[in-house]
Amino acid sequence: MDENLIQMVDCHGITSETEFWERYVRTVQPEWAKRFRPSLEGFWDALNGGPGWPRECKLVFTGAAELEPIDGGRFLAGLREIVQKSRNSLVPVQLIET
């Protein structure tokens, strides 16, 4: 991983899972973006080199607390699980709640 490369995705104002994935793709401009599956499972695949891979970097999502209402909190809970697992992936992920 290029420890100097940090990709920041601002989650402020996001009100749906669709908006979240659109912002991820627009901000990070991942490889194979057209083949990326916009879901938590697809994101996990991307972190391990699949379609939507953000290249070797650290991904930081700011304003993550604003994702809490999406799908009754299940989306943010799933994203938090991915953050924990990302320690073993090609791309570590960090959530900043504010």
Phi and psi in degrees as a GROMACS rama.xvg file:
@    title "Ramachandran Plot"
@    xaxis  label "Phi"
@    yaxis  label "Psi"
@TYPE xy
-78.4818  97.6301  ASP-2
-64.143  -13.8189  GLU-3
-85.1302  -17.8883  ASN-4
-91.6469  115.085  LEU-5
-121.623  124.307  ILE-6
-99.5524  119.847  GLN-7
-103.253  127.919  MET-8
-118.78  117.837  VAL-9
-85.6277  117.717  ASP-10
-93.9192  0.446962  CYS-11
-59.8683  132.376  HIS-12
85.462  -3.42281  GLY-13
-77.8898  129.883  ILE-14
-121.11  0.871236  THR-15
-148.818  160.265  SER-16
-63.9479  -37.9232  GLU-17
-58.9739  -45.2854  THR-18
-60.9999  -39.8515  GLU-19
-59.655  -49.6203  PHE-20
-67.9002  -36.5755  TRP-21
-62.171  -41.9277  GLU-22
-68.1028  -39.2892  ARG-23
-57.134  -51.0675  TYR-24
-65.3942  -43.4359  VAL-25
-65.5037  -39.83  ARG-26
-78.361  -47.3822  THR-27
-85.7421  -27.8207  VAL-28
50.9723  60.7991  GLN-29
-70.1889  161.243  PRO-30
-66.8856  146.296  GLU-31
54.3155  39.454  TRP-32
-56.7975  -35.276  ALA-33
-68.3735  -21.4543  LYS-34
-99.3822  -2.25909  ARG-35
-65.8053  131.647  PHE-36
-89.572  110.469  ARG-37
-74.2648  80.2109  PRO-38
-156.329  167.797  SER-39
-62.328  -38.0241  LEU-40
-65.6492  -42.4409  GLU-41
-64.7103  -36.0477  GLY-42
-65.45  -43.2216  PHE-43
-60.4426  -43.1707  TRP-44
-59.3264  -42.3554  ASP-45
-61.9856  -40.9011  ALA-46
-64.8043  -17.8038  LEU-47
-108.901  21.9418  ASN-48
101.069  2.61852  GLY-49
-82.7546  -174.047  GLY-50
-54.822  132.517  PRO-51
95.1786  5.61315  GLY-52
-58.9266  126.731  TRP-53
-82.4995  12.8089  PRO-54
71.9231  173.517  ARG-55
-71.8904  114.714  GLU-56
-165.974  -176.412  CYS-57
-112.123  131.323  LYS-58
-98.8689  129.428  LEU-59
-125.514  123.008  VAL-60
-105.41  115.574  PHE-61
-96.9974  156.03  THR-62
69.4774  24.9358  GLY-63
-61.7212  -25.7346  ALA-64
-59.4067  -26.91  ALA-65
-70.1153  -10.2392  GLU-66
-84.4114  -10.2037  LEU-67
-52.4811  -42.705  GLU-68
-68.7767  -17.6841  PRO-69
-67.193  124.246  ILE-70
53.8992  41.3442  ASP-71
61.3653  28.5006  GLY-72
90.0336  -9.54568  GLY-73
-67.9152  -34.8739  ARG-74
-63.5627  -48.7078  PHE-75
-65.2609  -37.6789  LEU-76
-60.9328  -42.485  ALA-77
-65.3439  -39.2529  GLY-78
-64.7055  -39.272  LEU-79
-63.139  -38.0501  ARG-80
-61.9868  -41.5987  GLU-81
-63.6916  -38.9358  ILE-82
-57.7935  -44.9938  VAL-83
-63.2151  -44.3405  GLN-84
-72.1463  -22.2108  LYS-85
-66.2755  -13.6574  SER-86
-60.0735  -23.9273  ARG-87
-105.943  14.3041  ASN-88
-107.77  174.677  SER-89
-69.125  -24.5849  LEU-90
-127.517  109.537  VAL-91
-72.2754  148.561  PRO-92
-125.059  140.776  VAL-93
-128.838  139.047  GLN-94
-108.804  129.498  LEU-95
-111.861  117.243  ILE-96
-65.7404  -31.7755  GLU-97
